[in-house]
Amino acid sequence: MAISKILKLDKSGGIDIPLDSHIGLLSGVIHLGIQKNSWKGVESLVDQVLLQFELQDILTDKGKPVVVSKIQRLSMKSKANLLIITKALGANVDDGFDFHDLIGKPIIVNMGHNADKTKVKIKDFSPLPKLLLKEVKPLMGTPKVWLDVDEITESQKSELSEWIQKLINGRVKENNASQDDESIEL
């Protein structure tokens, strides 16, 4: 399949990604550590990971693959989003798995509007139908990222987007936070 869409940057520097379902390859997992979170007016501390996906057959006007990301709670409880995503990527969570093994695996990334309909973002994920397996190509030059906030070097951090660096710098240090969620080894 040829490149189906070339997207130009809009005035704000963002990319107008089509509201559609796209084949995406997991290209990165970044453990962000414990972050302050607010949901429905309630503040909490949440251990989070950032998942990055390269969308297939969509390039920027500079010829680079489009990469989208989603922050998730680091939880594998029965209804947790991260559990649903890892299963959709083909992980056998009952027997244990390694996140490293999921890098490059395909998934369907469903794009939708944010609440005020001003931006397109990842709405949800679903498993790749077997009929589409033949359409999957390897990552198109997107670097594979695997970072843990507790092990990241300044050099590695400087290569990340500014907004990701802010999240890492703003994390709550482990000794200042109590965590009621189960621990997960990345």
C-alpha positions as CSV (number, residue, x, y, z in Angstrom):
1,M,0.0,0.0,0.0
2,A,1.4,3.4,-0.9
3,I,1.5,6.4,1.4
4,S,-2.1,7.4,1.7
5,K,-2.0,10.8,3.1
6,I,0.6,13.6,3.6
7,L,-0.3,16.0,6.3
8,K,0.8,19.6,6.6
9,L,1.5,21.4,9.9
10,D,-1.3,23.8,10.9
11,K,-0.7,27.3,12.2
12,S,-0.2,26.1,15.8
13,G,2.4,23.5,14.7
14,G,0.0,20.5,15.1
15,I,-0.9,18.0,12.5
16,D,-4.5,17.6,11.4
17,I,-4.8,13.8,11.7
18,P,-7.9,12.3,10.0
19,L,-10.7,11.3,12.3
20,D,-10.4,7.6,11.4
21,S,-9.0,4.3,12.5
22,H,-5.4,3.8,11.6
23,I,-2.9,1.0,11.8
24,G,-0.3,2.1,14.4
25,L,2.9,0.5,15.6
26,L,4.0,0.9,19.2
27,S,7.2,2.8,18.8
28,G,7.9,3.8,22.4
29,V,7.1,3.4,26.0
30,I,8.3,6.0,28.5
31,H,7.7,5.5,32.2
32,L,6.9,9.1,33.5
33,G,6.9,8.2,37.2
34,I,4.3,9.5,39.6
35,Q,2.4,12.5,38.3
36,K,-0.1,14.8,39.8
37,N,-3.5,14.2,38.2
38,S,-6.9,15.8,38.3
39,W,-10.0,14.1,37.2
40,K,-13.5,15.5,37.8
41,G,-12.0,18.0,40.3
42,V,-10.3,15.3,42.4
43,E,-6.5,15.6,42.7
44,S,-4.5,12.4,42.9
45,L,-1.0,10.9,42.4
46,V,-0.8,8.5,39.5
47,D,2.1,6.4,38.2
48,Q,2.0,6.9,34.4
49,V,3.5,5.7,31.2
50,L,3.5,7.5,27.8
51,L,2.8,5.2,24.8
52,Q,3.9,6.3,21.4
53,F,2.5,5.0,18.1
54,E,3.7,5.5,14.5
55,L,0.7,5.7,12.2
56,Q,1.1,3.7,9.0
57,D,0.8,5.3,5.6
58,I,0.6,8.9,7.0
59,L,3.5,11.3,6.6
60,T,4.2,14.9,7.5
61,D,4.8,17.3,4.7
62,K,8.5,16.9,5.5
63,G,8.3,13.1,4.8
64,K,8.5,12.0,8.4
65,P,6.1,9.4,9.9
66,V,3.3,10.8,12.1
67,V,3.7,9.7,15.7
68,V,0.8,10.0,18.2
69,S,1.0,9.4,22.0
70,K,-1.2,8.6,24.9
71,I,-0.5,8.8,28.6
72,Q,-1.9,5.9,30.6
73,R,-2.0,4.9,34.3
74,L,0.6,2.2,35.0
75,S,-1.9,-0.4,36.2
76,M,-2.8,-3.9,35.0
77,K,-5.9,-4.2,37.1
78,S,-8.8,-6.0,35.3
79,K,-10.4,-2.9,33.7
80,A,-7.3,-0.8,33.3
81,N,-6.7,0.9,29.9
82,L,-3.1,-0.3,29.9
83,L,-4.2,-3.9,30.3
84,I,-6.7,-3.5,27.4
85,I,-4.0,-1.9,25.2
86,T,-1.4,-4.6,25.9
87,K,-3.9,-7.3,25.1
88,A,-4.8,-5.6,21.9
89,L,-1.0,-5.5,21.0
90,G,-1.0,-9.3,21.4
91,A,0.6,-9.6,24.9
92,N,-0.3,-12.8,26.8
93,V,-0.8,-11.0,30.1
94,D,-1.7,-14.1,32.0
95,D,1.7,-15.7,31.4
96,G,3.6,-12.4,31.9
97,F,5.2,-10.3,29.2
98,D,7.9,-7.8,28.6
99,F,7.0,-4.3,27.3
100,H,10.2,-4.5,25.2
101,D,8.6,-7.3,23.2
102,L,5.6,-5.1,22.3
103,I,7.7,-2.4,20.5
104,G,6.9,-2.5,16.8
105,K,3.7,-4.5,17.3
106,P,0.6,-3.3,15.4
107,I,-2.7,-2.1,16.9
108,I,-5.7,-0.1,15.6
109,V,-5.5,3.5,16.8
110,N,-8.9,5.2,16.7
111,M,-8.7,9.0,16.5
112,G,-11.4,11.3,17.8
113,H,-12.0,14.9,18.9
114,N,-11.2,16.2,22.4
115,A,-14.0,17.4,24.6
116,D,-14.3,20.9,23.1
117,K,-13.7,19.5,19.5
118,T,-10.6,21.7,19.0
119,K,-8.1,18.9,18.5
120,V,-7.9,15.4,17.2
121,K,-6.4,12.9,19.7
122,I,-6.3,9.2,20.4
123,K,-9.8,8.1,21.4
124,D,-9.2,4.4,22.0
125,F,-7.4,1.3,20.7
126,S,-8.6,-2.0,19.3
127,P,-6.8,-5.2,18.2
128,L,-5.7,-5.4,14.6
129,P,-8.0,-7.6,12.6
130,K,-6.2,-10.6,11.1
131,L,-7.3,-9.5,7.7
132,L,-5.1,-6.4,8.0
133,L,-1.9,-8.3,9.1
134,K,-0.6,-8.3,5.6
135,E,-0.9,-4.5,5.5
136,V,1.5,-4.0,8.4
137,K,4.9,-2.6,7.6
138,P,7.9,-2.2,9.9
139,L,8.5,1.2,11.6
140,M,9.5,3.8,9.1
141,G,12.5,5.2,10.8
142,T,10.8,6.3,14.0
143,P,13.3,5.6,16.8
144,K,12.3,2.9,19.2
145,V,12.0,4.5,22.6
146,W,12.2,2.6,25.8
147,L,12.9,4.8,28.9
148,D,12.3,4.6,32.6
149,V,12.2,7.9,34.5
150,D,14.4,6.4,37.2
151,E,17.1,5.4,34.8
152,I,17.0,8.2,32.1
153,T,20.2,10.1,31.5
154,E,20.3,13.9,30.8
155,S,21.4,13.1,27.3
156,Q,18.4,10.9,26.6
157,K,16.0,13.4,28.2
158,S,17.4,16.2,26.0
159,E,16.4,14.3,22.9
160,L,12.7,14.1,24.0
161,S,10.0,16.6,23.1
162,E,9.9,19.6,25.4
163,W,6.4,18.6,26.8
164,I,7.7,15.1,27.7
165,Q,10.7,16.7,29.4
166,K,8.3,18.9,31.5
167,L,6.4,15.8,32.6
168,I,9.5,14.0,33.6
169,N,10.9,17.1,35.5
170,G,7.5,17.6,37.2
171,R,7.1,14.1,38.5
172,V,6.6,13.5,42.2
173,K,9.6,11.9,43.8
174,E,8.9,8.4,45.1
175,N,9.6,9.2,48.7
176,N,7.1,12.0,48.6
177,A,4.2,9.9,47.3
178,S,2.3,7.0,48.7
179,Q,0.9,4.7,46.0
180,D,-2.1,2.4,46.5
181,D,-1.8,0.8,43.0
182,E,0.0,-2.4,42.4
183,S,3.6,-2.2,41.3
184,I,4.5,-3.2,37.7
185,E,7.9,-4.0,36.5
186,L,8.7,-2.3,33.2
